[in-house]
Structures are given as structure tokens and as C-alpha cells.
Amino acid sequence: MNVPEPKEFYTISELTREFGVSTRTIRFYEDEGLIKPARKGRTRLFRPSDRRLLMTILRGKRLGFTIAEIREILAMYKQPPGEEGQLRMLVGKVSEKRAELEQKRLDINETMAELEQVEDQVLQRLAELGVGR
């Protein structure tokens, strides 16, 4: 991803190219109130702060956070309890997400083991019947 020179405004087309997302995605985040570009007629003009917010939103989505969780994380940067409290809250959110993903990993491993067991039983029965795979 190329990092463009900072400028006063970015168009939606520039941001879609830079981040590899659709205009619909950016409009969705706007509809959700996560970003608020300036308007010139019908044209959306995104400030560098909107670009940074979009970068943060997309990172949150890649990490598996929901829109509601991303909204909460973004909101904590706009209000007290100050940087220490904000960082502690973010660490808590990251820990929750990590625990959630770890549980999913355990569930997937368990399911894979069950599937392997069923496959072994079926292959064994096919062998008993003298039928190949």
C-alpha cells in the first residue's frame, strides 16, 4: 500500500484505490457515523483525519471487531478517562478478542478431530466391505 503525501483533502476514489475497498464500504462507514467527510455539493472531501479513521476502521475489521466495537474504540479516543484509561480499555478489548479467537481455534480443532475420526471409521468400513475409496 503506497502512502500518499499528506494533503488537505482526499476524494472517495483516492481512498478506495489506496485501501482496496469499494465506495460502498466507505459510504457504509459514513452512514454508521464512523467517518464524517466534508461536502462540496455532492462530492465527499475526506480530511487526513478521516483517512486515519478509515485506516483504523479497516484494521479493526481485519482484526475481527464488529462495527459496534470499532465505534466504541473510536469513541474512547474522543473523551476521558485520558490516555492511560483509553489504553487500558483498548488492551481489554484486544484481550477479549484474543480469547474469542482462541475459543474458535479450540472449537475448530475439536471439529477437525471429530471429522478425522468419522473419516477413519468410514474408510475402515469401506475396507471391510472390500470397496476402495
Chimera marker file (.cmm) of the C-alpha trace (Angstrom):
<marker_set name="trace">
<marker id="1" x="0.000" y="0.000" z="0.000" r="1" g="1" b="0" radius="0.5"/>
<marker id="2" x="1.536" y="3.309" z="-1.062" r="1" g="1" b="0" radius="0.5"/>
<marker id="3" x="1.452" y="6.088" z="1.483" r="1" g="1" b="0" radius="0.5"/>
<marker id="4" x="0.430" y="9.272" z="-0.314" r="1" g="1" b="0" radius="0.5"/>
<marker id="5" x="1.786" y="12.701" z="0.524" r="1" g="1" b="0" radius="0.5"/>
<marker id="6" x="-0.408" y="14.387" z="3.142" r="1" g="1" b="0" radius="0.5"/>
<marker id="7" x="-2.862" y="16.731" z="1.529" r="1" g="1" b="0" radius="0.5"/>
<marker id="8" x="-5.786" y="18.868" z="2.579" r="1" g="1" b="0" radius="0.5"/>
<marker id="9" x="-8.496" y="16.568" z="1.178" r="1" g="1" b="0" radius="0.5"/>
<marker id="10" x="-8.841" y="13.126" z="-0.377" r="1" g="1" b="0" radius="0.5"/>
<marker id="11" x="-11.606" y="12.019" z="-2.717" r="1" g="1" b="0" radius="0.5"/>
<marker id="12" x="-13.530" y="8.819" z="-2.168" r="1" g="1" b="0" radius="0.5"/>
<marker id="13" x="-11.891" y="7.414" z="-5.321" r="1" g="1" b="0" radius="0.5"/>
<marker id="14" x="-8.422" y="8.075" z="-3.934" r="1" g="1" b="0" radius="0.5"/>
<marker id="15" x="-9.288" y="6.298" z="-0.685" r="1" g="1" b="0" radius="0.5"/>
<marker id="16" x="-10.858" y="3.309" z="-2.443" r="1" g="1" b="0" radius="0.5"/>
<marker id="17" x="-7.691" y="2.862" z="-4.505" r="1" g="1" b="0" radius="0.5"/>
<marker id="18" x="-5.375" y="3.342" z="-1.545" r="1" g="1" b="0" radius="0.5"/>
<marker id="19" x="-7.173" y="0.936" z="0.779" r="1" g="1" b="0" radius="0.5"/>
<marker id="20" x="-8.589" y="-1.512" z="-1.760" r="1" g="1" b="0" radius="0.5"/>
<marker id="21" x="-12.196" y="-1.090" z="-0.652" r="1" g="1" b="0" radius="0.5"/>
<marker id="22" x="-15.334" y="-0.124" z="-2.534" r="1" g="1" b="0" radius="0.5"/>
<marker id="23" x="-17.054" y="3.245" z="-2.435" r="1" g="1" b="0" radius="0.5"/>
<marker id="24" x="-19.989" y="1.385" z="-0.916" r="1" g="1" b="0" radius="0.5"/>
<marker id="25" x="-17.794" y="0.326" z="2.018" r="1" g="1" b="0" radius="0.5"/>
<marker id="26" x="-16.698" y="3.892" z="2.694" r="1" g="1" b="0" radius="0.5"/>
<marker id="27" x="-20.284" y="5.151" z="2.388" r="1" g="1" b="0" radius="0.5"/>
<marker id="28" x="-21.372" y="2.445" z="4.844" r="1" g="1" b="0" radius="0.5"/>
<marker id="29" x="-18.849" y="3.676" z="7.423" r="1" g="1" b="0" radius="0.5"/>
<marker id="30" x="-20.106" y="7.198" z="6.785" r="1" g="1" b="0" radius="0.5"/>
<marker id="31" x="-23.737" y="6.062" z="7.248" r="1" g="1" b="0" radius="0.5"/>
<marker id="32" x="-22.684" y="4.396" z="10.506" r="1" g="1" b="0" radius="0.5"/>
<marker id="33" x="-21.273" y="7.737" z="11.681" r="1" g="1" b="0" radius="0.5"/>
<marker id="34" x="-17.708" y="6.445" z="11.919" r="1" g="1" b="0" radius="0.5"/>
<marker id="35" x="-16.357" y="8.994" z="9.439" r="1" g="1" b="0" radius="0.5"/>
<marker id="36" x="-17.797" y="12.380" z="8.557" r="1" g="1" b="0" radius="0.5"/>
<marker id="37" x="-16.288" y="13.818" z="5.386" r="1" g="1" b="0" radius="0.5"/>
<marker id="38" x="-16.803" y="17.439" z="4.405" r="1" g="1" b="0" radius="0.5"/>
<marker id="39" x="-19.109" y="18.076" z="1.476" r="1" g="1" b="0" radius="0.5"/>
<marker id="40" x="-18.737" y="20.301" z="-1.538" r="1" g="1" b="0" radius="0.5"/>
<marker id="41" x="-22.049" y="19.900" z="-3.312" r="1" g="1" b="0" radius="0.5"/>
<marker id="42" x="-22.453" y="16.146" z="-3.677" r="1" g="1" b="0" radius="0.5"/>
<marker id="43" x="-18.720" y="15.490" z="-3.515" r="1" g="1" b="0" radius="0.5"/>
<marker id="44" x="-17.295" y="13.997" z="-0.343" r="1" g="1" b="0" radius="0.5"/>
<marker id="45" x="-13.995" y="15.525" z="0.751" r="1" g="1" b="0" radius="0.5"/>
<marker id="46" x="-12.077" y="13.439" z="3.257" r="1" g="1" b="0" radius="0.5"/>
<marker id="47" x="-9.620" y="15.162" z="5.579" r="1" g="1" b="0" radius="0.5"/>
<marker id="48" x="-6.377" y="13.480" z="6.671" r="1" g="1" b="0" radius="0.5"/>
<marker id="49" x="-8.145" y="12.724" z="9.986" r="1" g="1" b="0" radius="0.5"/>
<marker id="50" x="-10.920" y="10.894" z="8.046" r="1" g="1" b="0" radius="0.5"/>
<marker id="51" x="-8.235" y="8.925" z="6.205" r="1" g="1" b="0" radius="0.5"/>
<marker id="52" x="-6.634" y="7.909" z="9.529" r="1" g="1" b="0" radius="0.5"/>
<marker id="53" x="-10.053" y="6.931" z="10.899" r="1" g="1" b="0" radius="0.5"/>
<marker id="54" x="-10.720" y="4.810" z="7.821" r="1" g="1" b="0" radius="0.5"/>
<marker id="55" x="-7.335" y="3.136" z="8.280" r="1" g="1" b="0" radius="0.5"/>
<marker id="56" x="-8.233" y="2.373" z="11.907" r="1" g="1" b="0" radius="0.5"/>
<marker id="57" x="-11.710" y="1.093" z="10.991" r="1" g="1" b="0" radius="0.5"/>
<marker id="58" x="-10.306" y="-1.246" z="8.338" r="1" g="1" b="0" radius="0.5"/>
<marker id="59" x="-7.667" y="-2.520" z="10.741" r="1" g="1" b="0" radius="0.5"/>
<marker id="60" x="-10.378" y="-3.171" z="13.321" r="1" g="1" b="0" radius="0.5"/>
<marker id="61" x="-12.393" y="-5.122" z="10.755" r="1" g="1" b="0" radius="0.5"/>
<marker id="62" x="-9.315" y="-7.196" z="9.799" r="1" g="1" b="0" radius="0.5"/>
<marker id="63" x="-8.828" y="-7.986" z="13.494" r="1" g="1" b="0" radius="0.5"/>
<marker id="64" x="-12.425" y="-9.191" z="13.727" r="1" g="1" b="0" radius="0.5"/>
<marker id="65" x="-14.027" y="-6.322" z="15.623" r="1" g="1" b="0" radius="0.5"/>
<marker id="66" x="-17.685" y="-5.537" z="14.944" r="1" g="1" b="0" radius="0.5"/>
<marker id="67" x="-18.856" y="-2.090" z="13.864" r="1" g="1" b="0" radius="0.5"/>
<marker id="68" x="-20.192" y="-1.524" z="17.399" r="1" g="1" b="0" radius="0.5"/>
<marker id="69" x="-16.816" y="-2.451" z="18.919" r="1" g="1" b="0" radius="0.5"/>
<marker id="70" x="-14.971" y="-0.215" z="16.458" r="1" g="1" b="0" radius="0.5"/>
<marker id="71" x="-17.351" y="2.641" z="17.290" r="1" g="1" b="0" radius="0.5"/>
<marker id="72" x="-16.640" y="2.140" z="21.000" r="1" g="1" b="0" radius="0.5"/>
<marker id="73" x="-12.871" y="2.087" z="20.429" r="1" g="1" b="0" radius="0.5"/>
<marker id="74" x="-13.022" y="5.249" z="18.296" r="1" g="1" b="0" radius="0.5"/>
<marker id="75" x="-15.238" y="6.978" z="20.871" r="1" g="1" b="0" radius="0.5"/>
<marker id="76" x="-12.791" y="6.309" z="23.676" r="1" g="1" b="0" radius="0.5"/>
<marker id="77" x="-10.194" y="8.440" z="21.908" r="1" g="1" b="0" radius="0.5"/>
<marker id="78" x="-12.583" y="11.390" z="21.855" r="1" g="1" b="0" radius="0.5"/>
<marker id="79" x="-13.396" y="11.508" z="25.573" r="1" g="1" b="0" radius="0.5"/>
<marker id="80" x="-11.946" y="10.988" z="29.061" r="1" g="1" b="0" radius="0.5"/>
<marker id="81" x="-10.586" y="8.989" z="31.004" r="1" g="1" b="0" radius="0.5"/>
<marker id="82" x="-7.369" y="10.156" z="29.397" r="1" g="1" b="0" radius="0.5"/>
<marker id="83" x="-4.700" y="8.239" z="27.559" r="1" g="1" b="0" radius="0.5"/>
<marker id="84" x="-3.965" y="5.716" z="30.317" r="1" g="1" b="0" radius="0.5"/>
<marker id="85" x="-7.631" y="4.787" z="30.665" r="1" g="1" b="0" radius="0.5"/>
<marker id="86" x="-8.063" y="4.622" z="26.918" r="1" g="1" b="0" radius="0.5"/>
<marker id="87" x="-5.061" y="2.349" z="26.515" r="1" g="1" b="0" radius="0.5"/>
<marker id="88" x="-6.255" y="0.083" z="29.339" r="1" g="1" b="0" radius="0.5"/>
<marker id="89" x="-9.674" y="-0.132" z="27.717" r="1" g="1" b="0" radius="0.5"/>
<marker id="90" x="-8.100" y="-0.979" z="24.358" r="1" g="1" b="0" radius="0.5"/>
<marker id="91" x="-5.937" y="-3.686" z="25.949" r="1" g="1" b="0" radius="0.5"/>
<marker id="92" x="-9.104" y="-5.133" z="27.472" r="1" g="1" b="0" radius="0.5"/>
<marker id="93" x="-10.838" y="-5.166" z="24.071" r="1" g="1" b="0" radius="0.5"/>
<marker id="94" x="-7.826" y="-6.833" z="22.456" r="1" g="1" b="0" radius="0.5"/>
<marker id="95" x="-7.726" y="-9.445" z="25.236" r="1" g="1" b="0" radius="0.5"/>
<marker id="96" x="-11.435" y="-10.166" z="24.763" r="1" g="1" b="0" radius="0.5"/>
<marker id="97" x="-10.965" y="-10.575" z="21.003" r="1" g="1" b="0" radius="0.5"/>
<marker id="98" x="-7.925" y="-12.817" z="21.531" r="1" g="1" b="0" radius="0.5"/>
<marker id="99" x="-9.896" y="-15.040" z="23.956" r="1" g="1" b="0" radius="0.5"/>
<marker id="100" x="-12.782" y="-15.215" z="21.489" r="1" g="1" b="0" radius="0.5"/>
<marker id="101" x="-10.463" y="-16.252" z="18.660" r="1" g="1" b="0" radius="0.5"/>
<marker id="102" x="-8.672" y="-18.782" z="20.869" r="1" g="1" b="0" radius="0.5"/>
<marker id="103" x="-12.035" y="-20.398" z="21.686" r="1" g="1" b="0" radius="0.5"/>
<marker id="104" x="-12.849" y="-20.529" z="17.979" r="1" g="1" b="0" radius="0.5"/>
<marker id="105" x="-9.475" y="-22.182" z="17.346" r="1" g="1" b="0" radius="0.5"/>
<marker id="106" x="-10.214" y="-24.806" z="20.036" r="1" g="1" b="0" radius="0.5"/>
<marker id="107" x="-13.671" y="-25.414" z="18.543" r="1" g="1" b="0" radius="0.5"/>
<marker id="108" x="-12.199" y="-25.812" z="15.041" r="1" g="1" b="0" radius="0.5"/>
<marker id="109" x="-9.507" y="-28.221" z="16.312" r="1" g="1" b="0" radius="0.5"/>
<marker id="110" x="-12.165" y="-30.288" z="18.075" r="1" g="1" b="0" radius="0.5"/>
<marker id="111" x="-14.345" y="-30.373" z="14.957" r="1" g="1" b="0" radius="0.5"/>
<marker id="112" x="-11.369" y="-31.346" z="12.793" r="1" g="1" b="0" radius="0.5"/>
<marker id="113" x="-10.542" y="-34.223" z="15.155" r="1" g="1" b="0" radius="0.5"/>
<marker id="114" x="-14.155" y="-35.424" z="15.028" r="1" g="1" b="0" radius="0.5"/>
<marker id="115" x="-14.166" y="-35.260" z="11.223" r="1" g="1" b="0" radius="0.5"/>
<marker id="116" x="-10.905" y="-37.198" z="11.076" r="1" g="1" b="0" radius="0.5"/>
<marker id="117" x="-12.380" y="-39.847" z="13.378" r="1" g="1" b="0" radius="0.5"/>
<marker id="118" x="-15.518" y="-40.180" z="11.220" r="1" g="1" b="0" radius="0.5"/>
<marker id="119" x="-13.415" y="-40.359" z="8.049" r="1" g="1" b="0" radius="0.5"/>
<marker id="120" x="-11.222" y="-43.100" z="9.569" r="1" g="1" b="0" radius="0.5"/>
<marker id="121" x="-14.293" y="-45.095" z="10.588" r="1" g="1" b="0" radius="0.5"/>
<marker id="122" x="-15.837" y="-44.782" z="7.134" r="1" g="1" b="0" radius="0.5"/>
<marker id="123" x="-12.598" y="-45.766" z="5.385" r="1" g="1" b="0" radius="0.5"/>
<marker id="124" x="-12.217" y="-48.731" z="7.726" r="1" g="1" b="0" radius="0.5"/>
<marker id="125" x="-15.768" y="-49.887" z="6.976" r="1" g="1" b="0" radius="0.5"/>
<marker id="126" x="-15.204" y="-49.468" z="3.211" r="1" g="1" b="0" radius="0.5"/>
<marker id="127" x="-12.051" y="-51.614" z="3.557" r="1" g="1" b="0" radius="0.5"/>
<marker id="128" x="-14.038" y="-54.263" z="5.429" r="1" g="1" b="0" radius="0.5"/>
<marker id="129" x="-16.543" y="-54.283" z="2.571" r="1" g="1" b="0" radius="0.5"/>
<marker id="130" x="-13.683" y="-54.622" z="0.108" r="1" g="1" b="0" radius="0.5"/>
<marker id="131" x="-14.515" y="-51.344" z="-1.554" r="1" g="1" b="0" radius="0.5"/>
<marker id="132" x="-11.843" y="-48.770" z="-2.342" r="1" g="1" b="0" radius="0.5"/>
<marker id="133" x="-12.219" y="-45.098" z="-1.834" r="1" g="1" b="0" radius="0.5"/>
<link id1="1" id2="2" r="1" g="1" b="0" radius="0.2"/>
<link id1="2" id2="3" r="1" g="1" b="0" radius="0.2"/>
<link id1="3" id2="4" r="1" g="1" b="0" radius="0.2"/>
<link id1="4" id2="5" r="1" g="1" b="0" radius="0.2"/>
<link id1="5" id2="6" r="1" g="1" b="0" radius="0.2"/>
<link id1="6" id2="7" r="1" g="1" b="0" radius="0.2"/>
<link id1="7" id2="8" r="1" g="1" b="0" radius="0.2"/>
<link id1="8" id2="9" r="1" g="1" b="0" radius="0.2"/>
<link id1="9" id2="10" r="1" g="1" b="0" radius="0.2"/>
<link id1="10" id2="11" r="1" g="1" b="0" radius="0.2"/>
<link id1="11" id2="12" r="1" g="1" b="0" radius="0.2"/>
<link id1="12" id2="13" r="1" g="1" b="0" radius="0.2"/>
<link id1="13" id2="14" r="1" g="1" b="0" radius="0.2"/>
<link id1="14" id2="15" r="1" g="1" b="0" radius="0.2"/>
<link id1="15" id2="16" r="1" g="1" b="0" radius="0.2"/>
<link id1="16" id2="17" r="1" g="1" b="0" radius="0.2"/>
<link id1="17" id2="18" r="1" g="1" b="0" radius="0.2"/>
<link id1="18" id2="19" r="1" g="1" b="0" radius="0.2"/>
<link id1="19" id2="20" r="1" g="1" b="0" radius="0.2"/>
<link id1="20" id2="21" r="1" g="1" b="0" radius="0.2"/>
<link id1="21" id2="22" r="1" g="1" b="0" radius="0.2"/>
<link id1="22" id2="23" r="1" g="1" b="0" radius="0.2"/>
<link id1="23" id2="24" r="1" g="1" b="0" radius="0.2"/>
<link id1="24" id2="25" r="1" g="1" b="0" radius="0.2"/>
<link id1="25" id2="26" r="1" g="1" b="0" radius="0.2"/>
<link id1="26" id2="27" r="1" g="1" b="0" radius="0.2"/>
<link id1="27" id2="28" r="1" g="1" b="0" radius="0.2"/>
<link id1="28" id2="29" r="1" g="1" b="0" radius="0.2"/>
<link id1="29" id2="30" r="1" g="1" b="0" radius="0.2"/>
<link id1="30" id2="31" r="1" g="1" b="0" radius="0.2"/>
<link id1="31" id2="32" r="1" g="1" b="0" radius="0.2"/>
<link id1="32" id2="33" r="1" g="1" b="0" radius="0.2"/>
<link id1="33" id2="34" r="1" g="1" b="0" radius="0.2"/>
<link id1="34" id2="35" r="1" g="1" b="0" radius="0.2"/>
<link id1="35" id2="36" r="1" g="1" b="0" radius="0.2"/>
<link id1="36" id2="37" r="1" g="1" b="0" radius="0.2"/>
<link id1="37" id2="38" r="1" g="1" b="0" radius="0.2"/>
<link id1="38" id2="39" r="1" g="1" b="0" radius="0.2"/>
<link id1="39" id2="40" r="1" g="1" b="0" radius="0.2"/>
<link id1="40" id2="41" r="1" g="1" b="0" radius="0.2"/>
<link id1="41" id2="42" r="1" g="1" b="0" radius="0.2"/>
<link id1="42" id2="43" r="1" g="1" b="0" radius="0.2"/>
<link id1="43" id2="44" r="1" g="1" b="0" radius="0.2"/>
<link id1="44" id2="45" r="1" g="1" b="0" radius="0.2"/>
<link id1="45" id2="46" r="1" g="1" b="0" radius="0.2"/>
<link id1="46" id2="47" r="1" g="1" b="0" radius="0.2"/>
<link id1="47" id2="48" r="1" g="1" b="0" radius="0.2"/>
<link id1="48" id2="49" r="1" g="1" b="0" radius="0.2"/>
<link id1="49" id2="50" r="1" g="1" b="0" radius="0.2"/>
<link id1="50" id2="51" r="1" g="1" b="0" radius="0.2"/>
<link id1="51" id2="52" r="1" g="1" b="0" radius="0.2"/>
<link id1="52" id2="53" r="1" g="1" b="0" radius="0.2"/>
<link id1="53" id2="54" r="1" g="1" b="0" radius="0.2"/>
<link id1="54" id2="55" r="1" g="1" b="0" radius="0.2"/>
<link id1="55" id2="56" r="1" g="1" b="0" radius="0.2"/>
<link id1="56" id2="57" r="1" g="1" b="0" radius="0.2"/>
<link id1="57" id2="58" r="1" g="1" b="0" radius="0.2"/>
<link id1="58" id2="59" r="1" g="1" b="0" radius="0.2"/>
<link id1="59" id2="60" r="1" g="1" b="0" radius="0.2"/>
<link id1="60" id2="61" r="1" g="1" b="0" radius="0.2"/>
<link id1="61" id2="62" r="1" g="1" b="0" radius="0.2"/>
<link id1="62" id2="63" r="1" g="1" b="0" radius="0.2"/>
<link id1="63" id2="64" r="1" g="1" b="0" radius="0.2"/>
<link id1="64" id2="65" r="1" g="1" b="0" radius="0.2"/>
<link id1="65" id2="66" r="1" g="1" b="0" radius="0.2"/>
<link id1="66" id2="67" r="1" g="1" b="0" radius="0.2"/>
<link id1="67" id2="68" r="1" g="1" b="0" radius="0.2"/>
<link id1="68" id2="69" r="1" g="1" b="0" radius="0.2"/>
<link id1="69" id2="70" r="1" g="1" b="0" radius="0.2"/>
<link id1="70" id2="71" r="1" g="1" b="0" radius="0.2"/>
<link id1="71" id2="72" r="1" g="1" b="0" radius="0.2"/>
<link id1="72" id2="73" r="1" g="1" b="0" radius="0.2"/>
<link id1="73" id2="74" r="1" g="1" b="0" radius="0.2"/>
<link id1="74" id2="75" r="1" g="1" b="0" radius="0.2"/>
<link id1="75" id2="76" r="1" g="1" b="0" radius="0.2"/>
<link id1="76" id2="77" r="1" g="1" b="0" radius="0.2"/>
<link id1="77" id2="78" r="1" g="1" b="0" radius="0.2"/>
<link id1="78" id2="79" r="1" g="1" b="0" radius="0.2"/>
<link id1="79" id2="80" r="1" g="1" b="0" radius="0.2"/>
<link id1="80" id2="81" r="1" g="1" b="0" radius="0.2"/>
<link id1="81" id2="82" r="1" g="1" b="0" radius="0.2"/>
<link id1="82" id2="83" r="1" g="1" b="0" radius="0.2"/>
<link id1="83" id2="84" r="1" g="1" b="0" radius="0.2"/>
<link id1="84" id2="85" r="1" g="1" b="0" radius="0.2"/>
<link id1="85" id2="86" r="1" g="1" b="0" radius="0.2"/>
<link id1="86" id2="87" r="1" g="1" b="0" radius="0.2"/>
<link id1="87" id2="88" r="1" g="1" b="0" radius="0.2"/>
<link id1="88" id2="89" r="1" g="1" b="0" radius="0.2"/>
<link id1="89" id2="90" r="1" g="1" b="0" radius="0.2"/>
<link id1="90" id2="91" r="1" g="1" b="0" radius="0.2"/>
<link id1="91" id2="92" r="1" g="1" b="0" radius="0.2"/>
<link id1="92" id2="93" r="1" g="1" b="0" radius="0.2"/>
<link id1="93" id2="94" r="1" g="1" b="0" radius="0.2"/>
<link id1="94" id2="95" r="1" g="1" b="0" radius="0.2"/>
<link id1="95" id2="96" r="1" g="1" b="0" radius="0.2"/>
<link id1="96" id2="97" r="1" g="1" b="0" radius="0.2"/>
<link id1="97" id2="98" r="1" g="1" b="0" radius="0.2"/>
<link id1="98" id2="99" r="1" g="1" b="0" radius="0.2"/>
<link id1="99" id2="100" r="1" g="1" b="0" radius="0.2"/>
<link id1="100" id2="101" r="1" g="1" b="0" radius="0.2"/>
<link id1="101" id2="102" r="1" g="1" b="0" radius="0.2"/>
<link id1="102" id2="103" r="1" g="1" b="0" radius="0.2"/>
<link id1="103" id2="104" r="1" g="1" b="0" radius="0.2"/>
<link id1="104" id2="105" r="1" g="1" b="0" radius="0.2"/>
<link id1="105" id2="106" r="1" g="1" b="0" radius="0.2"/>
<link id1="106" id2="107" r="1" g="1" b="0" radius="0.2"/>
<link id1="107" id2="108" r="1" g="1" b="0" radius="0.2"/>
<link id1="108" id2="109" r="1" g="1" b="0" radius="0.2"/>
<link id1="109" id2="110" r="1" g="1" b="0" radius="0.2"/>
<link id1="110" id2="111" r="1" g="1" b="0" radius="0.2"/>
<link id1="111" id2="112" r="1" g="1" b="0" radius="0.2"/>
<link id1="112" id2="113" r="1" g="1" b="0" radius="0.2"/>
<link id1="113" id2="114" r="1" g="1" b="0" radius="0.2"/>
<link id1="114" id2="115" r="1" g="1" b="0" radius="0.2"/>
<link id1="115" id2="116" r="1" g="1" b="0" radius="0.2"/>
<link id1="116" id2="117" r="1" g="1" b="0" radius="0.2"/>
<link id1="117" id2="118" r="1" g="1" b="0" radius="0.2"/>
<link id1="118" id2="119" r="1" g="1" b="0" radius="0.2"/>
<link id1="119" id2="120" r="1" g="1" b="0" radius="0.2"/>
<link id1="120" id2="121" r="1" g="1" b="0" radius="0.2"/>
<link id1="121" id2="122" r="1" g="1" b="0" radius="0.2"/>
<link id1="122" id2="123" r="1" g="1" b="0" radius="0.2"/>
<link id1="123" id2="124" r="1" g="1" b="0" radius="0.2"/>
<link id1="124" id2="125" r="1" g="1" b="0" radius="0.2"/>
<link id1="125" id2="126" r="1" g="1" b="0" radius="0.2"/>
<link id1="126" id2="127" r="1" g="1" b="0" radius="0.2"/>
<link id1="127" id2="128" r="1" g="1" b="0" radius="0.2"/>
<link id1="128" id2="129" r="1" g="1" b="0" radius="0.2"/>
<link id1="129" id2="130" r="1" g="1" b="0" radius="0.2"/>
<link id1="130" id2="131" r="1" g="1" b="0" radius="0.2"/>
<link id1="131" id2="132" r="1" g="1" b="0" radius="0.2"/>
<link id1="132" id2="133" r="1" g="1" b="0" radius="0.2"/>
</marker_set>
